[in-house]
Amino acid sequence: MPFHITPSLGPTISINDGLVGDLGYWDSGRAVPSPQLGSVVNGSDGHVYIFAKASAAIASGAVTILTEPAMTMATGAGAWTAPTVTGGVPINQYAWFMKTTI
């Protein structure tokens, strides 16, 4: 799994293979996770990653569409890929989504 090369607060793109879950690992109990939705970082693998929330259940490794300004993801013919995790990304969970092309 790649790691951040862009300085950033909050859960790294390598935490749980990109699936952050309910909230970040240190800010559970907060209404808004850290980093903010829509935060973009560069990974050691050359890809760009965005922190977003699943608006529906998303299969592991599925191609997704970003909805702005809500910064939510859903399965569809978009430019992002969901993290490859067992069970995929559940609805209303936060994850790092990878830009499909470099």
N, C-alpha and C positions, 0 to 999 in steps of 0.2 A: 504494500500500500504506500502511495506517495506521502510526502509530508509537506507542510507549508514552507515556502521560501519567502513569502510576503509576511512581514511581522503582523500579528493579529492577536487580539484578546479572544478568549473563549475556546471552545472545543476545537481541536485540530481536525484536519480532514482525514487523519488516520484513526481517530477514535472509533471503535466498533466498525471499522471499514467504511466510515462515512455516515453511518446512521447515528445521529446525536440522540434521538429519542424525544422524550417529553420536553425537556429543557436541557440546557448545557449541564455539564457535569458538576460545576460548582455553584450554579445559580438556580438550582431547583427551588421552587417557592416564589420566584419572581414572575410577574405577569408577562414580561417581555424577555426573551432569551438574549444572551450575549454570545456572539456578536449580533448586531441588528440584521434582520432579514434583508437580503439583497447584498450583503457583504461579499465582495469578490476577492479571491486570493489566487496566487500562482502556486502550482504544485511542482515538486521536484521531477515529476514525469513530463513536464512541459505543458500540461493542461491547465485551463482556468477552471476554478470551482466557485460556485455560488451557494450561499446559505439560504435555504428556502424551506417552506412548510408544505407538506403533502395535503392537497385539497381532497384527495381520494386515495384509496389504497393503491400503491404502485408496486408492480412486480420487480423483483431483483434484476438490475441491469436494464430495465426498460427505457426506451426513448421517451422523453417527456417534453411538455410545453410549459414555459414560464408565463405566468399571468402577472403583469405589472399594473398598478403599483403595489398590489397585495403581496407580491413575491411568493406566490403559491405555485406548486407544480402538479401536473396531472399527466397521465399517460396520453401520448399522441405524437404526431409527426412534428416534433420540435427539434431544438438544437442542443438539448441537454440529455444526459444519461444518469439514471438513478444509481445509487451505490449498489454493489453486488453483495447483498447480505441475505442470510437465510430468512425467508418469509417476506422479503421486500420491505418497503417503507409503509408502515400503517398510516391510515388517515390521521391527520392533525399532528403528525410527528415531524420533527425537524431533521434535516440531513444536508450534507454537502453534495450537490449535484455537479457532475463533471460536464464541461463543454465538450461535445462529442468530437469536434474537429479542432485541431491545433491551429 
